[in-house]
Amino acid sequence: MRTPNLAAGSLYMSCVAASAAGRNAYYIIAAWVALAASDTAASVAILLGAGSIAEFMTTNFGGSLVDRFDRRVVCILCDVLRLFVMAATGLGIAWGYTMPVLVTSWIAYSVVDRTYLTCLQALIPAVARAERLQAFNSLAYMVMQAANLFAAFVAGPLLTSAAKEFCFLLPLGCFAASLCMMTQFRHARGPRSGRERTRGIFRTAEILPTSLPLERLRKSAVVYALIYTMGMLATVLASAFVRQELNGPALQFGYLEAAWAAGSVIGCAFLFCRDRDTGRRGADLVLHLVLSGLALCGFLIWQDFVVSLIQMFVLGFSYNAARILVDVETQLAVPGSQLGRTRSQIHTVCVAAGLFAYGIIAFLGSSVPPSVIFGTFGAFMLIVAGGLLFWPSKQAESIDGLNET
């Protein structure tokens, strides 16, 4: 294992920050513009669902690209494509084709950005020592969520004061910064075997959505899928919750996103301080299910802006803590040359669960308040968590077996 390179680590964190700020700004702006154009949460669900279908069908192909080619070059190409998507989105909306342009933009962006994220995560073992993976992952997520927090504070006022087509200049500028910094990144390439370098044809199993190759990762992937779906519900329904149940403006939506990001930063800092506590990752995943479920159920009881800020803070805390735990276990259990494909397959499980949630929201439309959907899924998370806690002999073995690697 290579010793960590301070310059490479700093450039890596800078790319994480710029990319995360652009990503969150794009999500907030696109979701609000779609909701304003249609005045129903179903349109946001359809938008996100279309992107998720594209991710589901192409994420394994992206993971294979990450494992086959120089990961730095893959990141640079993804940044160039994201710049093109942002510019085209702003121009298309300026010409008056709001919803068709947003759907097309979201599909293209989802595919490119998922490949970029997979590639960026696969670079971590080449930058950090194995014994410091949890600390490095926690720091990366902390930087990411701090950037999300910045983007949320900027995007809300920008949506209020600027024309919608000009709002996309914010993510465009962030991705341009990410591109400039990645071109300076000169650290190690991902490990390759000679056989991998010379094989020129992708196998079907590498391209299509498939099951996880490691049995001991499957249960953790299912737990992560529930946490991931919770995040997708928050992304889809937060704007509708503000407009329909809080009767608030775009500024309040931006503050809710900021509360999520703030909770995420605290969650990352918490795991960073617990870097050496590696024996409870499986149990911690279940506890995050419980915490997220309780926070979601709270939306059924209170429809208050201040309380919602606290709930979003808690959800952000659990969401990102769970992501870090799963990422660390995957990096410890999988050889570096297979990280792209394995991480993509975990994401495939998550996207499949998210698509189911999107389908329900799109079917229900505006007939069911967002708070009811939040509360129902929160109760489901608590039921699953209860099952995992009451039958630990079988479930815990599957989840905690990760720590044996």
Disulfide bonds with the S-S distance in Angstrom:
none
